[in-house]
């Protein structure tokens, strides 16, 4: 009752400045038993929201209570107009702060991990994905406006000081750069060239972190997107293909030679690395058929062989319309997969045992897709 009264007062206080904006209250649901003796307290789930509708939102699952809470950010930050903004594209945690990349709103929302309260906003145009290294944050940017354009400008990677939250350096890379990995003093970023269709980019750009200059490009394949780094210094980078005749695929780069050493012939939309296992799924759309082909799998990075074509083993995968996000708890090995449904209605989050059996399922936000685990 006290919580309801307090939130009601906040609504009244901010009504004048918010005008017809609505502050949404969170709602919670117990989905599992509390878990003790783990370093992982829970995770944030960033829901993208439909473009142009300012529907990005933030959920939180608490392992210590077993409670899943939806739309936490807007309740914790009623003073923030339009809450998280337009299209949540990535979320990462570094130190005591979380960083949510809000693509079409052109900023990174920084909030306190423990309280979910706003800390600062970092302006970066058409920002996409983040990585962290030695006190610095790195974010990829399409640079220009959201538009298909054969003359779309070249993208960049910006460096941010995590102490001051100020941009310190910037380097031009390729067209419409996506995910980033960092290894041995070098930053690798996958360039898609998606705005220049059908003239896609096909390079991974390599940046020397000391000088913050691009030192080379690695020719891989068209329309690159996801990147993961294994224990042996190999980068797995996905190509989305052209949705017509060039199929999506997965390639391997050796960071010692900075050369492509394998074409795995595996379609990948999203992937996550836990130990020596690369968990992935694919939603491969074809303009020829007008259909999506959905697949799942686990790759052993020691052999670079697919050891299973099933992540879900109890038939629940048949209920998932559009898998859109994946994460694996590195301690419990629980597997989390989100379902964007038809991209318009509310999505779902599924939790599976390491053996692929459903543990729990609950509703998330609109287009749920990006995870960040919170450690004690």
C-alpha positions in Angstrom: 0.0 0.0 0.0 2.8 2.4 0.8 4.4 1.7 -2.5 1.1 2.4 -4.3 0.7 5.7 -2.5 4.3 6.8 -3.1 4.1 6.0 -6.8 0.8 7.8 -7.1 2.4 10.9 -5.6 5.2 10.6 -8.1 2.7 10.4 -10.9 1.0 13.6 -9.7 4.4 15.4 -9.2 5.6 14.7 -12.7 2.3 15.0 -14.6 2.8 18.7 -15.4 6.2 18.2 -17.0 5.3 14.8 -18.6 2.1 16.1 -20.1 0.4 13.1 -21.7 3.3 10.8 -21.1 2.4 7.7 -19.0 4.7 6.3 -16.3 4.2 2.5 -16.4 4.5 0.6 -13.1 6.4 -2.6 -13.0 4.7 -5.9 -12.3 6.3 -9.0 -10.8 5.8 -12.8 -10.9 7.4 -15.7 -9.0 8.7 -18.0 -11.7 11.2 -20.3 -9.8 12.5 -21.2 -6.5 15.2 -19.0 -5.0 18.8 -20.0 -5.7 21.5 -19.7 -3.1 25.3 -20.3 -3.3 25.8 -18.6 -6.6 27.8 -15.6 -7.7 25.1 -14.6 -10.1 22.4 -12.5 -8.5 20.2 -12.3 -11.6 20.0 -10.7 -15.0 18.6 -7.7 -16.9 16.7 -8.3 -20.1 16.5 -5.4 -22.5 13.4 -5.4 -24.7 14.0 -3.6 -28.0 10.5 -2.3 -28.7 9.1 -1.4 -32.1 11.0 1.3 -34.0 9.5 4.7 -33.7 7.3 3.9 -30.7 9.7 4.5 -27.7 8.9 1.1 -26.4 12.3 -0.1 -25.2 11.9 -1.5 -21.7 13.9 -3.3 -19.0 13.1 -6.4 -17.1 14.9 -8.1 -14.3 15.1 -11.7 -13.0 16.3 -12.1 -9.4 17.8 -15.5 -8.6 17.8 -14.8 -4.9 14.0 -14.6 -4.9 12.9 -16.4 -8.1 10.9 -13.3 -9.0 10.8 -11.9 -12.6 9.9 -8.1 -12.8 8.8 -6.4 -16.0 9.3 -2.8 -17.0 11.5 -1.9 -14.1 13.3 1.1 -15.5 10.3 3.4 -16.0 9.2 2.9 -12.4 12.6 3.5 -11.0 13.1 6.6 -13.1 9.7 8.5 -13.4 11.5 11.7 -14.1 13.0 10.4 -17.4 10.7 11.5 -20.3 9.9 8.6 -22.7 11.8 6.2 -20.4 14.4 4.2 -22.3 13.6 5.5 -25.7 13.5 4.0 -29.2 15.0 0.5 -29.9 17.1 -1.1 -27.2 19.9 -2.7 -29.1 22.5 -3.9 -26.5 23.1 -4.1 -22.8 26.3 -4.6 -20.9 27.5 -4.3 -17.3 30.9 -3.0 -16.3 31.7 -2.4 -12.7 28.7 -0.8 -10.8 27.1 0.6 -13.9 24.9 -0.9 -16.7 25.0 0.5 -20.2 21.9 0.2 -22.5 22.4 1.1 -26.1 19.3 2.8 -27.5 19.8 2.7 -31.2 17.3 5.0 -32.8 17.3 7.5 -29.9 21.1 7.9 -30.5 22.3 7.5 -26.9 23.6 5.1 -24.3 21.6 5.0 -21.1 23.9 4.5 -18.1 22.2 3.3 -14.9 23.2 1.9 -11.5 23.2 -1.9 -11.5 21.9 -2.2 -7.9 19.1 0.4 -8.0 18.4 0.7 -11.8 18.4 4.4 -11.4 19.6 6.8 -14.1 23.2 7.9 -13.9 23.9 9.6 -17.2 23.2 9.6 -20.9 26.0 9.4 -23.5 25.1 10.7 -27.0 26.2 8.5 -29.8 24.4 8.6 -33.2 22.8 5.4 -34.4 24.7 3.4 -31.8 24.8 -0.4 -32.0 26.9 -2.6 -29.7 29.4 -2.3 -26.9 32.5 -3.9 -25.4 34.8 -3.0 -22.5 38.5 -3.1 -21.8 40.7 -1.6 -19.1 38.4 1.1 -17.9 37.2 2.1 -21.4 33.9 1.4 -23.2 33.8 0.9 -26.9 30.6 1.4 -29.0 30.0 0.8 -32.7 28.0 3.5 -34.6 26.4 3.6 -38.0 27.2 7.3 -37.8 24.4 8.5 -40.1 20.6 8.5 -39.9 18.5 5.4 -40.2 17.9 5.0 -43.9 18.7 2.7 -46.8 21.1 4.7 -48.8 23.8 3.6 -51.3 25.8 6.7 -50.2 25.4 6.0 -46.5 28.4 7.3 -44.6 31.1 5.1 -43.1 30.7 4.1 -39.5 32.9 4.4 -36.5 33.8 3.0 -33.1 33.9 5.5 -30.2 35.9 5.1 -27.0 34.3 6.2 -23.7 36.0 6.7 -20.4 33.9 4.7 -17.9 35.0 7.0 -15.0 33.9 10.3 -16.6 31.4 8.8 -19.1 32.9 11.2 -21.8 33.9 10.3 -25.3 37.6 10.3 -25.6 38.5 9.0 -29.1 36.8 7.9 -32.3 38.0 5.8 -35.3 36.4 5.3 -38.7 35.9 1.6 -39.5 33.6 0.1 -42.2 30.0 0.7 -43.2 27.3 0.0 -40.6 29.5 -1.7 -38.0 28.0 -4.2 -35.6 29.4 -6.3 -32.8 32.8 -5.9 -31.2 35.4 -8.2 -29.6 38.7 -7.2 -28.0 41.8 -9.4 -27.8 45.6 -8.8 -27.4 45.4 -5.1 -27.7 43.3 -5.1 -30.8 39.6 -4.3 -31.3 37.7 -6.2 -34.0 34.4 -5.0 -35.4 32.1 -6.6 -37.9 30.9 -4.4 -40.7 27.5 -5.1 -42.3 27.0 -2.4 -44.9 23.3 -3.0 -44.4 22.2 0.5 -45.4 24.0 0.1 -48.8 22.2 -3.0 -49.9 22.9 -4.8 -52.2 26.4 -3.4 -51.9 27.1 -4.9 -48.5 30.3 -4.5 -46.6 32.2 -7.8 -46.0 35.1 -6.8 -43.7 36.1 -7.1 -40.1 38.0 -4.0 -39.2 41.0 -4.3 -36.8 41.9 -1.3 -34.6 45.0 -0.9 -32.5 43.8 0.1 -29.1 47.0 2.0 -28.2 46.9 4.3 -31.1 43.2 3.9 -31.8 43.8 3.7 -35.5 42.5 1.1 -38.0 45.4 -1.1 -38.9 43.8 -3.5 -41.4 40.6 -5.0 -42.7 39.9 -8.8 -42.9 37.8 -9.9 -45.9 35.2 -12.3 -44.6 31.7 -12.3 -46.2 28.8 -10.0 -46.8 26.6 -8.4 -44.2 28.5 -9.4 -41.0 26.8 -9.1 -37.6 27.6 -11.2 -34.5 31.0 -11.9 -32.9 32.3 -14.2 -30.2 35.8 -14.9 -28.9 36.9 -18.3 -27.6 39.6 -19.3 -25.1 42.1 -19.9 -27.8 41.9 -16.5 -29.5 39.6 -17.5 -32.4 36.8 -15.1 -33.3 33.5 -16.5 -34.6 31.8 -14.0 -36.9 28.4 -14.4 -38.5 27.2 -13.3 -41.9 23.5 -12.7 -42.5 23.8 -13.3 -46.3 21.6 -11.4 -48.7 18.3 -13.1 -47.8 18.1 -14.3 -51.4 20.8 -16.5 -52.8 23.7 -16.0 -50.3 22.9 -18.0 -47.2 23.8 -17.0 -43.7 27.0 -18.5 -42.4 29.6 -18.6 -39.6 33.3 -17.9 -40.1 36.4 -18.3 -37.9 39.2 -15.7 -37.6 42.6 -16.5 -36.1 43.7 -13.4 -34.1 47.4 -14.3 -34.4 47.4 -14.1 -38.2 44.2 -12.1 -38.5 43.0 -14.4 -41.3 39.8 -16.4 -41.9 40.7 -20.0 -41.1 37.3 -21.7 -41.4 34.0 -21.5 -43.1 31.7 -23.6 -40.9 28.6 -23.5 -43.2 26.3 -22.9 -40.2 23.5 -20.2 -40.2 23.7 -18.1 -37.1 21.4 -15.2 -36.0 22.6 -15.0 -32.4 25.2 -16.9 -30.3 26.7 -16.9 -26.8 29.9 -18.5 -25.6 30.1 -20.4 -22.3 33.3 -22.4 -21.7 34.2 -24.3 -24.9 30.5 -24.3 -26.1 29.0 -21.9 -28.5 25.3 -21.9 -28.3 23.4 -20.5 -31.3 20.2 -20.3 -33.1 19.2 -19.1 -36.6 16.2 -17.4 -38.0 17.0 -17.5 -41.7 14.6 -15.5 -43.9 14.3 -16.1 -47.6 12.7 -13.6 -50.0 12.3 -16.4 -52.4 10.0 -18.4 -50.1 8.8 -15.7 -47.8 9.5 -18.0 -44.9 11.8 -18.3 -41.9 13.9 -21.4 -41.3 14.6 -21.7 -37.6 17.5 -23.9 -36.3 19.4 -24.3 -33.0 22.7 -25.9 -32.1 25.8 -26.2 -29.9 29.3 -26.0 -31.4 32.4 -27.3 -29.6 35.0 -24.6 -30.1 37.9 -27.1 -29.4 37.0 -29.0 -32.6 34.8 -26.4 -34.3 32.2 -29.1 -34.8 28.5 -29.0 -34.1 27.9 -31.5 -31.3 24.2 -31.0 -31.1 21.5 -29.6 -33.4 19.1 -29.3 -30.4 19.2 -26.8 -27.5 15.6 -27.5 -26.6 14.9 -31.3 -26.2 11.3 -31.4 -24.9 9.5 -30.0 -27.9 9.0 -26.5 -26.6 10.9 -25.1 -29.6 7.7 -25.8 -31.6 6.0 -23.1 -29.5 8.6 -20.5 -30.1 7.7 -18.4 -33.1 10.7 -16.1 -33.5 13.7 -16.8 -31.2 15.3 -13.4 -30.7 17.8 -13.6 -27.8 19.9 -16.3 -26.2 22.0 -16.4 -23.0 23.4 -19.2 -20.9 24.1 -18.9 -17.1 27.8 -19.7 -16.9 27.4 -21.3 -13.4 24.1 -23.2 -13.6 24.2 -23.7 -17.4 20.5 -22.8 -17.6 19.6 -21.7 -21.1 17.5 -18.6 -21.7 15.7 -18.0 -25.1 13.4 -15.1 -25.9 10.5 -15.2 -28.4 9.6 -12.0 -30.3 6.4 -13.6 -31.5 5.4 -11.4 -34.5 7.5 -8.4 -33.3 4.3 -6.5 -32.4 2.7 -8.3 -29.5 4.3 -8.9 -26.1 7.2 -11.4 -26.2 8.2 -14.3 -24.0 11.3 -15.5 -22.1 11.9 -19.2 -21.6 14.3 -20.9 -19.2 15.6 -24.4 -19.9 17.7 -26.8 -17.9 21.2 -27.6 -19.3 19.5 -30.7 -20.8 17.0 -28.5 -22.7 13.9 -29.1 -20.6 11.6 -26.2 -19.8 11.9 -24.9 -16.3 9.8 -21.8 -16.6 8.3 -19.3 -19.0 6.8 -15.8 -18.6 5.9 -12.7 -20.6 8.6 -10.1 -21.2 8.3 -6.8 -23.2 8.0 -6.0 -26.8 10.8 -7.8 -28.8 12.9 -9.1 -25.9 16.4 -9.8 -27.0 19.5 -8.7 -24.9 20.8 -10.1 -21.6 23.2 -8.9 -19.0 24.0 -11.1 -15.9 24.5 -9.4 -12.5 27.2 -10.7 -10.2 27.5 -10.4 -6.5 
